[in-house]
Amino acid sequence: MKNILIIVVCLTILGCEAVATLFHGEKPEPPAVIYTVTFDANGAVGNPPAEQAVKAGDVISLPNIGGMVNAGNTFVGWSESATIGVGTTLFVDDSITVTRDIVFYAQWISIGSTQYTISFNANGASGAPPPSRIVYTGVQIRIPDQGSLGYTGRMFGGWNTEADGSGTLFGSGALHTFTGSIVLYAQWFSSTDSFTVTFDANGASGTVSSPQTVNANTNITLPGGGGLSKDGFIFGGWNVNAEGTGDNYSAGFLYTVTGNITLYAKWNSFFANAAEVSAYLALQSGGFDPNEPVYLPVQMNLGTMTQSGSGWRQLLNVIANSGRYVALDLSQCSMNGTEFNPEIYASIYMPPTPGADMIVSLILPDIATSISGCGGFTELRSFNGIGLTSIGEMAFYYGCINLSMTSLPETITTIGGGAFAYCTSLELTDLPPKLTYIGGTAFAYCSNLAITNPILPDGITVIEHMTFIGTNIELVTLPAGLEYINEIYNNFGNCTQLTILATNPPHLANAMYDVSFQIKVPAGSVEAYKAAPGWSHYADRISAIE
């Protein structure tokens, strides 16, 4: 009976995570994640290259043809699509960073098909340029980086159709479908060179953003399309060509300027139902890599999201069947209520929900004021919504390990308990300025949390238990209006200094553990803190703000 009483008391005061640590020691490091890379002969006879088991984040080189033969066809390379021309063709020895299970299909094309040679010229640099690429009509390839090329005193700035940089610029990693043989010249620049980025409305009305001229290798923030409009279309970022088939950059993207370039406004039509979405996705050549999702703007009724047959469930099924990763824009969608809650959770006991695991970014319906139940969105990198004010309890808990935002929407006022727990890629540099409440374990074990503005928003009055446990925040300043804090050890255990601006000591519910950091308070409140319940336990750590 006594043991049971001890456990109940511990659970009440410490919470489950701390009790587990108390009785069983520190939580062990999770085992390495291993992904499988498979090579499919795609209709050829003979044995394809062997399957590879690869640790998450490791880099592999794509193998050669192996023992495969396809009568009447020649081997082109590898793609995540079985159909040549749909998806990006990668070449033998190309480097791939493995972040998921991948199936590469051998790409075959009829012998005698029209082919082109894409050659790369060092343009005065030392070292060997990338090898020439043999490409075919309709086959999209990725532009290589500089390889072993180097130019003393200069930096690499991509490839251009003209040696002097006056032609078309192709950045490393850009996707392009060539229609003829061509020589691309390496571009070299010094930090004193300057280049101009020009913006083209691309058929829209309104005022386009002014050109920006900056020094080479400078990052600029790409503008939005607020001054532009095009009937029946929505602004979808900026593209390197007017047709919208090249690299696409979203508004707000930090673009590194390495040459003169014109960026064209990209205009996307909204899709009114699941059938239109299905037809559109089937025609897309990309989307097989989560780093290169298909932008998908939808205008339909999502209905009650948890119901079978709802608009939302139909949309998920279409995305799952397409096999393509999407950047999902639901801003013009309607739904029942104002809470975006698909109730898709993460669990080690069940596989990801098909379709949800293909959503890389999410713009919520404009009518949505809160979000929850998205823990199973395992590939989600970012989310946003113009009406969003609340992030619900366990909204992204456990499964959203790829959520890598550096900031949250400024409209957020409340963050529920466990909302971002175990979102290990989250890199927030600050918190929303209107935030008033943070629930317990909201950011628990967000090991990459990078808050550089240590002052928590002024409106915060309550900080619950273990809100920041397992993070690496070093300097924290709590606002003057703070009234309640559950405990400081499991909230700020890794910080080097805790500063509290409140002149009246906030209620401190638990003070069971010693801390190693200094606690700074207003000079006129030092003695009040040292005598206050809970805070008195840390009297030797409390001193005046200097």
Order of alpha helices (4+ residues) and beta strands (2+ residues): alpha-alpha-beta-beta-beta-beta-beta-beta-beta-beta-beta-beta-beta-beta-beta-beta-beta-beta-beta-beta-beta-beta-beta-beta-beta-alpha-beta-alpha-beta-beta-beta-beta-beta-beta-beta-beta-beta-beta-beta-alpha-beta-beta-beta-alpha-beta
